[in-house]
Amino acid sequence: MNTELIAQSIVDSVAFAKHAHIDSPISPDDAVRFHDRSTPYIVHPIWCAMTIMTETMLEESVRLNGYLALMWHDVLEDTHAQLPDNVDDKVRELIQGMTFASFAAEKETVWQRAAIIRLLKLYDKTSNLLDGSHLSVVKWNTYIEFTQLLINDVEQNFGQLNIVKIAKAICIKK
């Protein structure tokens, strides 16, 4: 895919994420980040999606499908929006693979899913930790323990990516 098409795809995916999270949240609380009730929720998926786009060690197909899955990974859970009709089946599968009934279910069953799902979850969890100052010590440490398992898995399957370095830097128990 050429640079101009990728850039337009990014613009379009952000526009859809904005529509979903700002214009169509299930509740008004879903339009903002939980911890401060003022940061637009869209900051989270944009950070995740743009961070994977910096991973030049990954195959282009992983980066391109991954960024779309990360951009839209909470649309079906937190909004009334449906994914665009023209979304590639691989991206739909990634979004569905990132979806769990609860954090407890995620911690238990993510290991039975494809390695790319665990890669994408590392972006998601790292972003959440970046604004996790509101978490209690117990919740923070539980989150850190799970994220460290994801770090190890991603490093083994994908190598020394930027997200591994970022996650390692913030995964410090309290």
TIDOTI-65871 format. One record per residue: residue number from 1; residue in three letters; chain; y, x, z negated of N, C-alpha, C in turn. Coordinates in steps of 0.02 Angstrom, whole numbers, plus 50000, padded with zeros to 5 digits. Each point is the difference from the previous one (the first is absolute). Layout:
BEGIN
SITE   num   residu   chaine     nc2     nc1     nc3    cac2    cac1    cac3     cc2     cc1     cc3
SITE   NUM      Ala        A       Y       X       Z       Y       X       Z       Y       X       Z
...
END
This chain:
BEGIN
SITE   num   residu   chaine     nc2     nc1     nc3    cac2    cac1    cac3     cc2     cc1     cc3
SITE     1      Met        A   49941   50043   50000   50059   49957   50000   50062   50045   50000
SITE     2      Asn        A   50049   49983   50039   50059   50043   50004   50048   49986   49942
SITE     3      Thr        A   50046   50046   49990   50046   49998   49944   50042   49936   49999
SITE     4      Glu        A   50024   49980   50058   50042   49940   50004   49960   49937   49979
SITE     5      Leu        A   49938   49995   50022   49958   49943   49981   49984   50001   49925
SITE     6      Ile        A   49987   50059   49973   49987   50005   49928   50062   49979   49961
SITE     7      Ala        A   50058   50025   50020   50062   49982   49966   50012   49925   50002
SITE     8      Gln        A   49989   49969   50058   50010   49927   50005   49949   49963   49957
SITE     9      Ser        A   49939   50025   49997   49948   49970   49958   50021   50002   49926
SITE    10      Ile        A   50029   50056   49980   50023   50006   49931   50055   49949   49985
SITE    11      Val        A   50048   49995   50045   50054   49952   49992   49973   49929   49995
SITE    12      Asp        A   49954   49983   50045   49970   49933   50000   49960   49986   49937
SITE    13      Ser        A   49963   50050   49977   49958   49989   49940   50043   49992   49938
SITE    14      Val        A   50056   50037   49996   50046   49991   49944   50032   49931   50003
SITE    15      Ala        A   50019   49978   50059   50030   49934   50007   49952   49945   49976
SITE    16      Phe        A   49937   50007   50019   49951   49950   49978   49990   50004   49924
SITE    17      Ala        A   49995   50061   49972   49992   50007   49928   50060   49971   49963
SITE    18      Lys        A   50059   50011   50027   50061   49971   49971   49995   49924   50000
SITE    19      His        A   49982   49972   50057   49993   49927   50004   49949   49975   49948
SITE    20      Ala        A   49943   50033   49997   49947   49977   49954   50022   50005   49927
SITE    21      His        A   50024   50058   49980   50013   50012   49929   50067   49973   49975
SITE    22      Ile        A   50050   49997   50043   50066   49977   49979   50011   49926   50016
SITE    23      Asp        A   49977   49978   50060   50012   49931   50021   49943   49952   49981
SITE    24      Ser        A   49939   50026   49988   49942   49956   49989   49956   50019   49941
SITE    25      Pro        A   50029   50023   49945   49956   50017   49943   49969   49938   49970
SITE    26      Ile        A   49941   50007   49969   49968   49943   49968   50044   49975   49943
SITE    27      Ser        A   50030   50046   49962   50048   49981   49949   50059   50048   50006
SITE    28      Pro        A   50058   49980   49974   50058   50046   50003   49985   50068   49969
SITE    29      Asp        A   49957   50002   49949   49983   50063   49968   49964   50048   50047
SITE    30      Asp        A   49966   49973   50051   49964   50042   50048   50046   50035   50049
SITE    31      Ala        A   50064   49983   50000   50048   50031   50045   50029   50065   49972
SITE    32      Val        A   49988   50012   49935   50027   50059   49967   49944   50037   49963
SITE    33      Arg        A   50012   50063   49985   49951   50039   49962   49996   49974   49929
SITE    34      Phe        A   49940   50000   49973   49986   49973   49934   50039   50034   49945
SITE    35      His        A   50005   50066   50003   50027   50038   49944   50074   49988   49986
SITE    36      Asp        A   50039   49987   50053   50072   49993   49987   50029   49934   50025
SITE    37      Arg        A   49960   49961   50034   50021   49934   50025   50062   50003   50044
SITE    38      Ser        A   50014   50059   50029   50058   50004   50045   49986   50041   50063
SITE    39      Thr        A   49956   50049   49997   49985   50040   50059   49961   49957   50049
SITE    40      Pro        A   50023   49994   50062   49963   49959   50048   49928   50025   50007
SITE    41      Tyr        A   49953   49954   49999   49929   50019   50005   49986   50042   50062
SITE    42      Ile        A   50036   49987   50053   49987   50034   50063   50005   50076   49996
SITE    43      Val        A   50034   50026   49948   50004   50072   49990   49929   50030   49994
SITE    44      His        A   49956   49966   49964   49932   50024   49989   49960   50008   50065
SITE    45      Pro        A   49992   49948   50041   49961   50010   50061   50033   50048   50050
SITE    46      Ile        A   50066   50001   50003   50033   50047   50045   49986   50071   49978
SITE    47      Trp        A   50005   50014   49934   49985   50068   49976   49929   50020   50018
SITE    48      Cys        A   49952   49955   49986   49930   50015   50015   49990   50014   50075
SITE    49      Ala        A   50027   49956   50041   49991   50006   50073   50033   50062   50028
SITE    50      Met        A   50060   50015   49979   50035   50059   50027   49969   50064   49974
SITE    51      Thr        A   49972   49999   49940   49970   50061   49973   49937   50018   50039
SITE    52      Ile        A   49959   49951   50019   49941   50017   50040   50020   50025   50069
SITE    53      Met        A   50057   49978   50025   50022   50023   50066   50018   50074   49999
SITE    54      Thr        A   50013   50028   49941   50015   50072   49996   49938   50044   49999
SITE    55      Glu        A   49942   49969   49997   49937   50037   49994   49975   50023   50069
SITE    56      Thr        A   50028   50054   50024   49983   50023   50067   49930   50029   50005
SITE    57      Met        A   49967   50012   49942   49931   50023   50000   49951   49943   50016
SITE    58      Leu        A   50022   49938   49992   49957   49943   50014   49999   49985   50074
SITE    59      Glu        A   49945   49973   50024   49996   49978   50070   50054   49946   50011
SITE    60      Glu        A   50027   49999   50060   50052   49951   50015   49978   49929   49988
SITE    61      Ser        A   49938   49983   50017   49976   49932   49990   49999   49981   49926
SITE    62      Val        A   49982   50047   49957   50000   49987   49927   50072   49989   49977
SITE    63      Arg        A   50046   50042   50023   50070   49993   49980   50030   49933   50024
SITE    64      Leu        A   49987   49983   50064   50031   49940   50028   49970   49936   49971
SITE    65      Asn        A   49934   49997   49996   49969   49941   49969   50016   49998   49925
SITE    66      Gly        A   50000   50059   49969   50013   50004   49928   50070   49979   49982
SITE    67      Tyr        A   50049   50020   50040   50069   49981   49982   50009   49925   50005
SITE    68      Leu        A   49970   49968   50051   50006   49928   50005   49964   49965   49942
SITE    69      Ala        A   49942   50024   49983   49963   49970   49943   50040   50008   49936
SITE    70      Leu        A   50030   50058   49989   50040   50010   49940   50064   49958   50002
SITE    71      Met        A   50031   49994   50057   50061   49960   50006   49987   49927   49982
SITE    72      Trp        A   49941   49976   50017   49985   49929   49993   49946   49986   49948
SITE    73      His        A   49981   50048   49959   49941   49992   49957   50008   49946   49947
SITE    74      Asp        A   50060   49981   49981   50010   49947   49950   50025   49934   50029
SITE    75      Val        A   50006   49996   50065   50026   49940   50031   49957   49939   49984
SITE    76      Leu        A   49935   50005   50008   49956   49942   49990   49994   49982   49926
SITE    77      Glu        A   50008   50047   49955   49995   49987   49928   50065   49972   49971
SITE    78      Asp        A   50057   50024   50024   50063   49986   49966   50050   49956   50039
SITE    79      Thr        A   49981   49980   50061   50047   49961   50040   49966   49940   50033
SITE    80      His        A   50040   49956   50027   49974   49943   50039   49990   50020   50073
SITE    81      Ala        A   50020   50059   50019   49995   50022   50069   49927   50016   50019
SITE    82      Gln        A   49986   49993   50063   49936   50021   50028   50014   50061   50044
SITE    83      Leu        A   49950   50042   50007   50010   50059   50042   50014   49978   50072
SITE    84      Pro        A   50039   50039   50037   50013   49983   50070   49934   49992   50039
SITE    85      Asp        A   50000   49955   50048   49940   49986   50040   49975   50062   50037
SITE    86      Asn        A   50045   50044   50019   49980   50058   50041   49979   50061   49959
SITE    87      Val        A   49989   49992   49935   49978   50056   49959   49930   50021   50020
SITE    88      Asp        A   49991   50064   50011   49936   50028   50019   49947   49984   49946
SITE    89      Asp        A   49939   49987   50021   49946   49984   49953   49989   50056   49950
SITE    90      Lys        A   50007   50063   50020   49991   50056   49953   50052   49997   49944
SITE    91      Val        A   50061   49982   50017   50052   49995   49948   49984   49942   49954
SITE    92      Arg        A   49979   49944   50026   49980   49943   49958   49944   50019   49952
SITE    93      Glu        A   49951   50037   50026   49944   50022   49958   50025   50046   49945
SITE    94      Leu        A   50047   50044   50015   50027   50045   49949   50037   49961   49946
SITE    95      Ile        A   50039   49951   50021   50037   49959   49952   49951   49962   49956
SITE    96      Gln        A   49949   49971   50030   49950   49964   49961   49962   50047   49953
SITE    97      Gly        A   49986   50061   50024   49966   50049   49959   50041   50024   49941
SITE    98      Met        A   50066   49996   50005   50043   50020   49945   50010   49945   49948
SITE    99      Thr        A   49974   49941   50014   50011   49942   49958   49942   49991   49950
SITE   100      Phe        A   50018   49993   49937   49951   49991   49946   50023   49943   49956
SITE   101      Ala        A   49952   49969   49966   50016   49944   49956   50041   50022   49939
SITE   102      Ser        A   49990   50061   49978   50034   50026   49941   49997   50076   50000
SITE   103      Phe        A   50039   50031   49956   49997   50072   49993   49931   50022   49975
SITE   104      Ala        A   49970   49960   49956   49933   50017   49975   49949   49998   50058
SITE   105      Ala        A   50004   49951   50043   49955   49996   50057   50012   50057   50048
SITE   106      Glu        A   50063   50018   50009   50017   50056   50044   49970   50065   49975
SITE   107      Lys        A   50009   50014   49935   49973   50062   49972   49924   50004   50008
SITE   108      Glu        A   49968   49944   49997   49927   49999   50004   49973   50002   50071
SITE   109      Thr        A   50032   49964   50047   49971   49991   50066   50032   50040   50057
SITE   110      Val        A   50056   50032   49987   50032   50038   50054   49954   50055   50027
SITE   111      Trp        A   49955   50023   49959   49956   50056   50019   49947   49978   50050
SITE   112      Gln        A   49990   49935   50009   49953   49975   50050   50035   49987   50067
SITE   113      Arg        A   50065   50009   50002   50038   49988   50061   50009   50066   50037
SITE   114      Ala        A   50023   49995   50061   50010   50058   50043   50049   50050   49969
SITE   115      Ala        A   49991   50064   50016   50044   50052   49975   50073   49988   50018
SITE   116      Ile        A   50013   49971   50057   50069   49986   50019   50033   49949   49953
SITE   117      Ile        A   49961   49954   49973   50028   49953   49952   50022   50037   49937
SITE   118      Arg        A   49959   50047   49977   50019   50038   49941   50061   50044   50014
SITE   119      Leu        A   50005   50026   50061   50060   50037   50020   50062   49955   49994
SITE   120      Leu        A   49996   49941   50029   50057   49954   49998   50017   49979   49928
SITE   121      Lys        A   49948   49990   49959   50012   49981   49931   50035   50056   49962
SITE   122      Leu        A   49989   50063   50020   50035   50055   49967   50075   49995   50012
SITE   123      Tyr        A   50021   49982   50060   50071   49989   50014   50027   49944   49956
SITE   124      Asp        A   49963   49945   49997   50020   49942   49961   50007   50018   49927
SITE   125      Lys        A   49950   50032   49972   50001   50017   49929   50054   50052   49984
SITE   126      Thr        A   50010   50048   50043   50051   50051   49989   50069   49968   50000
SITE   127      Ser        A   50013   49955   50046   50064   49965   50001   50010   49961   49936
SITE   128      Asn        A   49947   49966   49977   50005   49961   49938   50015   50046   49941
SITE   129      Leu        A   49971   50059   49999   50014   50047   49945   50071   50026   50002
SITE   130      Leu        A   50029   50005   50060   50069   50023   50005   50048   49955   49963
SITE   131      Asp        A   49983   49936   49994   50042   49955   49961   49962   49969   49942
SITE   132      Gly        A   49954   50040   49971   49958   49976   49946   50026   50014   49930
SITE   133      Ser        A   50064   50013   49994   50028   50015   49933   49994   49941   49952
SITE   134      His        A   49990   49940   50027   49994   49940   49958   49930   49992   49970
SITE   135      Leu        A   49951   50039   50024   49931   49993   49977   49992   50027   49929
SITE   136      Ser        A   49960   49967   49961   49984   50026   49934   49960   50065   50008
SITE   137      Val        A   49995   50038   49947   49963   50063   50003   49928   49986   50021
SITE   138      Val        A   49969   49949   49972   49930   49985   50017   49994   49981   50074
SITE   139      Lys        A   50044   49956   50025   49996   49981   50071   50016   50059   50045
SITE   140      Trp        A   50049   50040   49983   50018   50059   50039   49939   50046   50006
SITE   141      Asn        A   49969   50015   49943   49943   50046   50000   49940   49972   50038
SITE   142      Thr        A   49988   49935   49996   49947   49968   50038   50014   50006   50075
SITE   143      Tyr        A   50062   49988   50018   50021   50005   50070   49993   50072   50025
SITE   144      Ile        A   50020   50047   49958   49995   50071   50017   49927   50020   50011
SITE   145      Glu        A   49956   49978   49957   49929   50018   50005   49971   49975   50067
SITE   146      Phe        A   50017   49939   50018   49976   49972   50064   50030   50038   50058
SITE   147      Thr        A   50065   50014   49997   50034   50036   50054   49972   50070   50008
SITE   148      Gln        A   49982   50032   49945   49971   50067   50005   49932   49998   50036
SITE   149      Leu        A   49962   49947   49989   49937   49993   50037   50014   49990   50075
SITE   150      Leu        A   50051   49962   50016   50019   49991   50070   50023   50067   50030
SITE   151      Ile        A   50039   50038   49963   50023   50066   50023   49940   50043   50019
SITE   152      Asn        A   49952   50005   49956   49941   50041   50013   49962   49977   50061
SITE   153      Asp        A   49992   49935   50007   49965   49972   50057   50038   50013   50066
SITE   154      Val        A   50065   49988   49999   50040   50011   50060   50001   50073   50019
SITE   155      Glu        A   50008   50043   49952   50000   50072   50014   49933   50022   50031
SITE   156      Gln        A   49946   49974   49975   49934   50016   50027   49991   49974   50070
SITE   157      Asn        A   50025   49940   50014   49989   49968   50065   50053   50017   50052
SITE   158      Phe        A   50061   50016   49978   50055   50009   50048   50037   50066   49993
SITE   159      Gly        A   49986   50037   49947   50033   50065   49991   50061   49997   49957
SITE   160      Gln        A   50039   50053   50001   50059   50009   49958   50061   49967   50033
SITE   161      Leu        A   50002   49934   49996   50055   49961   50029   50061   50000   49955
SITE   162      Asn        A   50056   49981   50028   50061   49993   49960   49991   49951   49942
SITE   163      Ile        A   49966   49945   50013   49991   49950   49948   49959   50027   49942
SITE   164      Val        A   49953   50044   50014   49961   50032   49947   50047   50042   49956
SITE   165      Lys        A   50043   50038   50032   50047   50043   49962   50048   49958   49959
SITE   166      Ile        A   50026   49947   50029   50047   49956   49965   49965   49967   49940
SITE   167      Ala        A   49941   49972   50013   49963   49966   49947   49982   50047   49943
SITE   168      Lys        A   49977   50061   50017   49984   50048   49948   50060   50017   49957
SITE   169      Ala        A   50058   50003   50031   50061   50018   49964   50021   49947   49949
SITE   170      Ile        A   49983   49937   50013   50022   49947   49953   49944   49974   49956
SITE   171      Cys        A   49939   50019   50014   49944   49975   49959   49992   50042   49936
SITE   172      Ile        A   50045   49988   49955   50001   50035   49936   49993   49948   49946
SITE   173      Lys        A   49947   50008   49960   49989   49952   49945   50055   50005   49949
SITE   174      Lys        A   50013   49943   49969   50051   49997   49947   49966   50011   49933
END
